[in-house]
Amino acid sequence: MKLTAQEVIKMKSVNIGAVSADLLPDLSGMAFDHRMDRKERMSAFLRQAANPYCFRVGGVGVKIEFAEDGPTLQDALCAFLLRQYSGL
């Protein structure tokens, strides 16, 4: 699945507060088949999520945003886990 820049901008701009969680695809049971190559896994995710920036997990709406100059996902997760481990 190939997306245009306009489609990606439209997906990013969804206001999660204005969308009923019931209308979003539920990805809570989604599993990745690591036998598929990266492109195939990405395509499968896009087919299930419809919008990779806005979906739900169970009954909770989720909006994913990334800062251009922010930390990598790996760095953010490591920092989070260290805070959890230290009890902060």
C-alpha positions as CSV (number, residue, x, y, z in Angstrom):
1,M,0.0,0.0,0.0
2,K,1.5,3.3,-1.1
3,L,0.3,6.5,0.5
4,T,0.6,10.0,-0.9
5,A,2.0,12.9,1.2
6,Q,-1.5,14.4,1.3
7,E,-3.0,11.1,2.7
8,V,-0.3,11.0,5.4
9,I,-1.0,14.6,6.4
10,K,-4.7,13.9,6.5
11,M,-4.1,10.9,8.7
12,K,-1.8,12.8,11.1
13,S,-4.3,15.6,11.5
14,V,-7.2,13.5,12.9
15,N,-8.5,15.0,16.2
16,I,-8.7,11.9,18.5
17,G,-11.0,13.8,20.8
18,A,-13.6,14.3,18.0
19,V,-13.6,10.6,17.0
20,S,-15.7,8.0,18.8
21,A,-13.4,5.2,19.9
22,D,-16.0,2.7,18.7
23,L,-15.5,3.9,15.1
24,L,-11.7,3.2,15.2
25,P,-10.2,-0.2,14.3
26,D,-9.3,-2.2,17.4
27,L,-5.7,-3.4,17.2
28,S,-5.6,-5.0,20.6
29,G,-5.4,-8.5,19.1
30,M,-3.0,-7.7,16.3
31,A,0.0,-9.9,16.0
32,F,2.9,-9.5,13.6
33,D,4.1,-12.4,11.5
34,H,7.8,-12.1,11.6
35,R,8.2,-14.6,8.8
36,M,7.0,-11.8,6.5
37,D,9.5,-9.1,5.4
38,R,9.3,-5.6,6.7
39,K,7.3,-4.2,3.8
40,E,4.7,-7.0,4.1
41,R,4.3,-6.4,7.8
42,M,3.9,-2.7,7.3
43,S,1.3,-3.3,4.6
44,A,-0.6,-5.7,6.9
45,F,-0.5,-3.1,9.7
46,L,-1.9,-0.4,7.4
47,R,-4.7,-2.7,6.1
48,Q,-5.8,-3.5,9.7
49,A,-5.2,0.0,11.2
50,A,-6.5,2.1,8.2
51,N,-4.8,5.1,9.9
52,P,-1.5,4.2,11.6
53,Y,-1.7,7.5,13.6
54,C,-5.2,6.9,15.1
55,F,-6.7,3.6,16.2
56,R,-7.9,2.0,19.4
57,V,-6.7,-0.7,21.8
58,G,-9.7,-2.2,23.5
59,G,-12.0,0.7,24.3
60,V,-9.2,3.4,24.3
61,G,-8.6,5.6,21.4
62,V,-4.9,6.1,20.6
63,K,-3.3,8.9,18.7
64,I,0.4,8.5,17.8
65,E,2.5,11.7,17.3
66,F,6.2,12.1,16.7
67,A,8.3,15.2,17.2
68,E,10.7,16.0,14.4
69,D,13.5,16.7,16.9
70,G,12.3,14.3,19.6
71,P,14.0,11.2,20.9
72,T,13.8,7.9,19.0
73,L,11.1,5.4,20.0
74,Q,13.8,3.1,21.5
75,D,15.2,6.0,23.6
76,A,11.8,6.9,24.9
77,L,10.9,3.3,25.8
78,C,14.2,2.8,27.5
79,A,13.7,6.0,29.6
80,F,10.2,4.9,30.4
81,L,11.3,1.4,31.5
82,L,14.2,2.9,33.6
83,R,11.7,5.2,35.4
84,Q,9.4,2.2,36.0
85,Y,12.2,0.1,37.4
86,S,13.4,2.9,39.7
87,G,9.9,3.5,41.0
88,L,9.6,7.1,39.7
